[in-house]
Amino acid sequence: MRKPKRTAKATATPAPKSAKAPDKKKINSVTLSYGGKTLELPVMHASEGPSVIDVRKLYAETGMFTYDPGFTSTASCDSKITYIDGDAGILRHRGYSIDELAFKSDFMETSYLLLEGELPNKKQKAKFVHDITMHTMLHEQILNVFRGFRRDSHPMAVMCGVVGALSAFYHDSTDINDPHQRMVASYRMIAKMPTIAALAYKYSLGQPFVYPRNELTYAENFLHMCFSVPAEEYKVNPILARAMDRIFILHADHEQNASTSTVRLAGSSEANPFACIAAGIASLWGPSHGGANEAALNMLQSIGTVENIKPFIDRAKDKNDHSKLMGFGHRVYKNYDPRATVMRKTCHEVLGVLGIKHDPLLQIAMELEKIALSDRYFIDRQLYPNVDFYSGIIERALGFPPSMFTVIFAVARTVGWVAQWNEMITDPGKKIGRPRQLYQGANERKYVPIAARK
Ligand code: SDX
């Protein structure tokens, strides 16, 4: 059956430079004129990046809504956590650039920074690492939740189910109005996600569960829980652990992306933190979002050889064809995703350490990138490799199957979700998120009894 023609959709083309980010010093309000009336709307200025037009009174004053499916021009909140400039390829967490954090910091320190807003001193870092480490084990009964799944379940399905079930075990950290319980829930989520992810992987293999070890670092522990077996000694390779830690840093947070917005929206109803993170995991799973890393590797494998790249690119450009270049394009980055640059460097490092001189998938990825970036279709649409384009090649080299790539993304992004959730919950102006709509359905009509229907 022919694939349905892809309907043309109102896609957001980047505004011309002149139309973007007006000079903030000059504009403090905008005037809307409609039906012979005018409405002055205040402009709120960012510490960095675009200002916003405050439309909160628009409906009350005009009886009209704004319309912005996909939120291409909408700020859903104000936040101090992460700043992205898509044109300049900038990503900063609490003001620190992702390049500096990826090469000079580590995931625990970056997690503290995302949660607390400042880099920790030695004492603060030691306490944070200790407190997280002390939460890495799971309530033993949770292991039974895993056993309810088929062995061949996708590990992301297991993650959604098990994380959602955590609120059934940790009642003492579900009161979102208690700062102590919020902190305990936050630490539990960050600490337990690697354990849950590793257990999902072991369960899929039919291998025994491996418990965390308190003397290992966060990344070492994750590799140990995934790859050690009771039958022999397992030594974590420190360089691979460093690469794993860097992958966690690169995925930690990313402003108001789909899964983070899902966590915020779920949290706005005052749902418990575990349920909110489970909602974020579900949203991340989609191939347009966090599922792209698994899809990108499967794409490279299906392309198979450098010779097959061109026909595949032609299909990705064909409006009648559903295929896309997975790991390419981004709602915000209209330049190179800075994380992809770090990821590509790390790719070469890891393959070098593993003695993999020639990785055919990396060859295909680099050739595909070269061809795509010289093709008008991708240039005109400002489509560049994103964080998901290279991550799968590294994670496969580390020993993970593609089905675990989005799980790894979820492990890392948990600290971002938790930091954003805390920021939303403690916002004095917090309200339940409840968007409206442009109704296009039937007007009022009378009920017709079935006997009278044709
Ligand atoms: C992540 O938001 C975040 O911050 C997400 C993330 C994070 O850290 O949280 O960065 C993680 O999700 C990265 C993105 C991973 N997804 C993929 O790699 C999947 C492939 N990419 C696309 O699906 C797409 O680029 C999106 C979803 C990422 C962005 O979509 P947009 O911003 O809604 O753009 P669009 O779909 O409207 O595309 C604009 C045009 C369209 O063509 P026209 O209709 O204008 O002719 O570009 C085309 C699209 O068809 N296009 C692609 C393409 N991506 C966009 N064509 C071929 N291959 C692609 N990958």
Residues whose N, C-alpha, C, O or C-beta is under 5 A from the ligand:
A	BS01	SDX	K9 T11 A12 H254 N257 A258 P287 S288 H289 G290 A292 A316 K324 L325 M326 G327 F328 G329 H330 R331 R381 N386 D388
